[in-house]
Amino acid sequence: MQINYLDAVSSVLNMMKQPDSACKNIDMHRTCYTTFFKYLMDNDIPFSMDAALDWLEIKKLEISCEACSQYRNALFRLEHYLLFGDIKSPFCRSEDSFFCRSGMSESFFRLTYELEEYYAASQNPGYYHTYSVAIKEFFRLATSLGITEPEAVTIDTLIEYWNTYCKSCSSSGRRQNAVCAMTALMKYLHRRGDVPECYQLVLFGGNAEILPGMRLPKTGVAFHPSVPLEHKAEEYLDALNDWKYMESSKAVYRNDFTWYFMFLELNRLEHSPETVTLWTDMLPDCPDQAKAGNSISARRSHTIRMFGKYLQGTMESNITAGQKRASDQLPSWSKTILDGFIESRRRDGMANNTLTMCRAAGCSFFKYLEDNGIDHPMSITPDVVKAFHNQDVHSTPESKNAYGSKLRQLLRYMAGQDLVLPTLVFAVSAGCAPHRSIVDVLSDDMVKKIYEYREKASTPIELRDTAMVMLGLRMGIRGADILKLQVNDFDWKNKTVSFIQQKTRKAITLPVPTDVGNSVYKYIMDGRPESAAAGNGYIFIRHQAPYIPLKVTTACRGALKRILAEYGFELSAGQGFHMTRKTFATRMLRAGNRLDDISNALGHARQETAEVYLERDEDKMRLCPLEFGGVLS
């Protein structure tokens, strides 16, 4: 120990003699070291920096204040040499500057110098001195908790720092200084690879008060589980560029990741679908509200579930999961039959709406069987089929007949698979007589206001609404077909549009009126945003990220509703965008067009479908009154 001490002293003095050394008071340093060495020899005390500071405390009574200050600097420089191998140490103002009296582990003490050099070289040198007190308090706390290395810091360490130091600060200014200091420190430690990036915001905005409420009764054992996900999260956010997400939206999602990662760190859990569910149930923003009704909670859950799909390589849209079907809850035997039936109808070319009705009818039937203890196809009897059909209530006779037709198709499919008798299909009655009501059309005032709205439309949404409604009102195109229209479907030179109808699968080419063509063209040129890759070519797309095609026909109803609302009109229950198609057909009829021409313009599969519009031609209806001969007699 004595030899080490003497070697260290000799090295310090030699360094002080170098031309580039700023330390010139060599004699005072030599006197200090010699006097201290004699003290060690006389009292048979091994060398340590604690012993040196104890000796200095005794010498205060014998020497002047200036000499005491110089002795302290000499000992401080000696300790610095023993730790770092050089004497480039700052001026020592108190014993707290010594490592041996700092209350920190050696790694944390070394880190204080590293931070000072970092801020001096690449940041404002004043930053470190502004934050140094709060940073050293954190290092002392971590050391007292048994944490000796920066990479061993956990989110619990920061929460404890908040509870023990930040809350004890005498002013809000000091507390804010401590929060900023921890933010800066965690940012630096993340750059070094010691802590996760989310640690930077643990104390920010009072988060340390919220996080304990997100702690699960039983935690895991993963250490820094968010670190492997950080790079993937940034890749995911970059992937949103393909859907033209704005930077402001991505910043919101980045905050969602921060909260999720803090949850993982707090509970030491690896990422998994189960973990996402646990996190969703503990979202902090509105704990008293149902999560499904809270937009922030729903968005955060959606963000992480989308991220999960990205990690699996299945992120093909911004929809995290398909809508759950009632048929998914059926027993395996009936679900297998229903899935096979739907697939056979799909191969027959049925439209999606028809397939949905087939699934709904089959699901209701099999659910009835399950409730009545029937668990095998051969147990289905005519009486069972009749009982189901009689209790299957629908709002209209047409609906009852439609679902009955789908049930017959299901039973025929099952008979074809030798699961039931071929005659079982006759147990489904067809006794519900249909009724027909006069179709709803837009009034002349409504149509007039739609044209007025078209003239003043200027914003992107207004231009999109106008184009949609004009396609329905002036051409009778269904909402589902409008949403599927692409720029290439239009022949601008010949003023026609060609497409395959979603409902009938029938190809159709229609002339495009000038006002409709102008409305569509104006929207494309002045209102339509740049689309994501999935929206390329489609005319009508979302106006918020992701910029992909509109898929729900309620978008067309919303367009009509917004236009009419500008003039005080409201759509009644059951009325929707289809009114524009019915208005188009009615106006063609009143203009003297033949019924088959109207049917062709509407793209009907059968001409009889257009007969429903006859009663709307009031002038011609008055020409064919019926005599009540004998009715009143």
Sequence and secondary structure as in RCSB ss.txt:
>XXXX:A:sequence
MQINYLDAVSSVLNMMKQPDSACKNIDMHRTCYTTFFKYLMDNDIPFSMDAALDWLEIKKLEISCEACSQYRNAL
FRLEHYLLFGDIKSPFCRSEDSFFCRSGMSESFFRLTYELEEYYAASQNPGYYHTYSVAIKEFFRLATSLGITEP
EAVTIDTLIEYWNTYCKSCSSSGRRQNAVCAMTALMKYLHRRGDVPECYQLVLFGGNAEILPGMRLPKTGVAFHP
SVPLEHKAEEYLDALNDWKYMESSKAVYRNDFTWYFMFLELNRLEHSPETVTLWTDMLPDCPDQAKAGNSISARR
SHTIRMFGKYLQGTMESNITAGQKRASDQLPSWSKTILDGFIESRRRDGMANNTLTMCRAAGCSFFKYLEDNGID
HPMSITPDVVKAFHNQDVHSTPESKNAYGSKLRQLLRYMAGQDLVLPTLVFAVSAGCAPHRSIVDVLSDDMVKKI
YEYREKASTPIELRDTAMVMLGLRMGIRGADILKLQVNDFDWKNKTVSFIQQKTRKAITLPVPTDVGNSVYKYIM
DGRPESAAAGNGYIFIRHQAPYIPLKVTTACRGALKRILAEYGFELSAGQGFHMTRKTFATRMLRAGNRLDDISN
ALGHARQETAEVYLERDEDKMRLCPLEFGGVLS
>XXXX:A:secstr
 HHHHHHHHHHHHHHHTSTT S   HHHHHHHHHHHHHHHHHHT    HHHHHHHHHHHTTTS HHHHHHHHHHH
HHHHHHHHHSS       SGGGSGGGT S HHHHHHHHHHHHHHHHHS HHHHHHHHHHHHHHHHHHHHTT  SG
GG  HHHHHHHHHHTGGG SSHHHHHHHHHHHHHHHHHHHHHTSS GGGGGSSGGGHHHHGGGG  SS    SST
THHHHHHHHHHHHHGGGGT  HHHHHHHHHHHHHHHHHHHHHT    HHHHHHHHHT SS TTS GGG HHHHHH
HHHHHHHHHHHHT   SS  S    GGGGS HHHHHHHHHHHHHHHHTT  HHHHHHHHHHHHHHHHHHHHTT  
SGGG  HHHHHHHHHH   SSHHHHHHHHHHHHHHHHHHHHTTSS GGGGGGS               HHHHHHH
HHHHHH  SHHHHHHHHHHHHHHHH   HHHHHH BGGGEETTTTEEEEE TTT  EEEEE  HHHHHHHHHIII
II     GGGTTBSSB SSSS  B   THHHHHHHHHHHHTTT    TT  THHHHHHHHHHHHHTT  HHHHHH
HHT SSGGGGGGGGGG HHHHTTS    TTT  
